[in-house]
């Protein structure tokens, strides 16, 4: 079986990943993770029509979250900080992997938040 984590995700996160801290909802603990920053608008064109994304997001590896004790039920309403901004996870979308969902990625859909 092909190890997509080693062959694909490791190099991508090594090049595009940025350090982040995550405070899981309902816990007092903070963990350090690596995210791919997708907070900037993206433009996609198809058949001459341009569509812009409107929601900021961050992609994180599910195995990293599991290894750090951040279970799926804690993802929503967590706070993630990276590139100098604080974000609240309002929703998420699992992106999976050919090796299985829990070995893939999750895209956190974010909202700006001010920490007190």
C-alpha angles and dihedrals in degrees: 000000000000114000101224091180093062097035101040116011098042094057094041094051091043090058104032103024123107127197116260139172121224128199107195117223113266095015134095093215128104124205131191115235139164119243137181107232111231097163095115118088116260127209121215123186127199128168091348094308120117120209123188124206114231106189124081115228144174127208120219132178112251094216089057091053092047092048090053093050098253102140122201093252088062097054100085113080092012117138119234123188124198139142090017098303135101119224135185118218104235095172141342142214122207113224097188129196136245085256092058139290096276090055094053140068138289124210111213112208106217144207124194113254134185114221118221 
